[in-house]
Amino acid sequence: MKLLSINVGSLCEVLRNGKKVQSGIFKKPVEGPIKLYSLGLQGDYQANKKLHGGADKAVCVYPAEYYDLWRNELMKPELSFGDFGENFTTLGLRENTVCIGDRFRIGAAEVIVTQPREPCVTLNARFGLVDLAKRFQSSGRSGFYFSVIKEGTLSRGDEIKCVFKDKNKVFVSEFNHVLNGSSGVEDIVRRASKVSALPKKLKNKLLKRLSSLES
């Protein structure tokens, strides 16, 4: 497993639903070494703090394996790492192999998987497509977020080492089914409600859903 690209972005204007808004979705690769702090990468910015960034979403991760699929599907052969707004473009970390609560060491930093990415309409604006965020979500190729356990310096090309596997084994791909409102997810909800790394807001929603399922 490897960190293929580290991507950061400054705030810039994007036209979203006919209005100009500030966004940090335009990320560009950097070589490093670069410092990873508890709230994200040095020099990286987010405009909407309610939806992006923060301790539970300090790092947005996207698998490099999907880029060729999107290049073909979107007919955009020029797509390059960071174009989907991710901070880390990785090799060997996919939603059907990574569990919420899994911990990894990258360079001198340690991180933990907290939740899948739920792309917002800014992704649509970024590419000038009205349905890309929905297509991202339904495709299962969502990416996910890291929270930072240990701050540290890292560089492009660093090895990613798994240092802990969460015992509840809730794969990111499974949790995407919960977020997408799929049926027959009772067991996933039950296991996910026990994952300590899951953000409190999401966990509370799961507990309410579990209570309704069992009533």
N, C-alpha and C positions, 0 to 999 in steps of 0.2 A: 504494500500500500504506500502511496506516495502523494506528496503535495506538488501538483504540477504547476499551479499558478496561484499567486497571492495578488488579490485585486482590491484596490481602494478607490474611493471617489470623493470629489468635492461636491458641494451643493451647486446645482444649476437649474435653470428653468425648463419645464417640460409642459406641453399643452395637454391637459387632461380634462376630458369632457367639456372642451371649449374654453377652459380657464387655464391661465398660466400659474403653475405651482412650483415650489422648490422641491427638488428630489436629489437623492444621492445614488440613484440607480445606475448612473453611468460610471462604471468601474473600469480602471485601467490596471494592467499587470505591473508589478514592481518586483525587482530582483531580490530585495532584502540584503542584508538582514534587517528585519523590521520587528518592532516590539508589539506583542499582543498583550493588551491590558484586560481588566475584568469587564470593561464595557466595549471592547472591540480593538481593532487594529489602529495603530498609530497613523494619523492622517486620514482616517476614513470618517465619513459623516453621513448622518441620516436626518431627513427633514421632519418626518412624522414620527415622533418618539412613541406615540401610542401604538403604532403598528410595527415599527421597526426598531432594532437596537434594544438596548437595555441588557441587564444581566442574563436573562433567559434566551435572548436572541443576539448574543454578542458577535457571533460569526455565522454568516450564511454560507452553506456548503452545497456545491453542485457537482455531480459526477461527470467527469470528462467523457465517459462512455456514451453519453447521450447527445453530444454535440453533432455527430454525423447524422443521427436520426432527425434532429431539428433542422439541420442544414438542408436535408432532402425534403422534409415535410413543409418547411416554410419557404423553400426555394431561395435560400440565402446562403450560398457557398462561402460568403465572406465572414460568417459568424466566427468569433474568436473568444477565447476564455475571458470571462468577466462580463460578457455581453448580456447575460441573464441577471446581472446585479449581484452575483455571488462574490463573497470574499475569498473563499477557497475553492479552487477547481481541483478535484482529487481523482486519483486512480485507485480502484479497488474497494471503494466504499459506496455501496448501493443500498437502496431502500429495503431490498429483500435479504440483505446480509447484516445490516446494522440495526441494533435495537436501541430503543429509548433507554437511557441510563448507562449505555456503554461508554467507557472512558478510553481516551487515546492520548499518547504522548507524541508531540510534534516539536522537534527542536528541543528547546528548554521549557516549553509550555505543556500544560495538560488541560484537556478539554473533555466535556461530557455532552452526549446527545440529549437534547431536551424535547424536541418536537419536530414534526414535518414542517416544511415551508408551506404557507398558504399564500400564494401570490395575489397581490392586489391589482387594481385597475391601472396602476402606474406602469406595470409590465406591458399592458395593452398600449399605453401611450408611448412607451419606449420604442415599440416596433410599428406603431401605427395600425394595429390590429384590434378589433373590437372584442375578440373572443379568446385571446391567447392565454390570459390568466385562467379561464375556465378549462381550456384545453390542457394546460399544465397540470391542473388539479386532477382532472379526470384521467389523464394518461398514466398516473402513478409515478411519473418522472418528476417528482416534486422538489427533490432536494430536502435538506433539513437544517436544523440549527444546532450550534454548539454554545454551551455556556463555558466560561473559563474557570477552571479549578485552580490553576497555577499560572500566573503571568510569566512570560518569558519571551526570548527572542527566537525567531524562526526565519527560514529562507526558502525560496523556491527550490524544489528538488529534495526537501527533507523527507525522510522516511516517516511514515505514520505507524506507530506501534500501539496495538491494543493492550491496555494494562488491566482492564476489568470488564467482564461481561455481566450485565444485569441478569439476575436469576429469574426474573419474570418473563424474559424472552419475548418482549413485545416489539416485533419488527416495525420499522418505520412504515413499511408497505401495509402492514396490518392496521396501524393507526390511521393511515390514510382512508381506509374503508370506514372507520368510525367518523372521521371528519366529513366524508362524502355522503353520510347518511345511509349507508348500506344496511341491509337487514341481516339478521343472523350474526350479530357481532357481540353477543352477550359475553362470551368468554374473553374476547379481546378487551372489552370494557372492564371486566372484572380484574384481569391481570394488570391492565394499564393503571387502574386506580391505586395499585400497590407500588408503583414506580416512584421512588422518592425524587428523581430528577425531573419529573413532569411538573411544569409550572402550576402554581396553586390555582390560578383561574381555570385552567383546563381540568385539573383534578376535581375541582368543585362541580364542574359541569358533568364529569363522569359519574361522580357520586350521586348526583341527582338523577341521572339517567339510569344508573344501576338500581336506585331505589324504586323508580317507576317500573323497571323491568321485573323486579321481584315482588311488586305489590299485586 
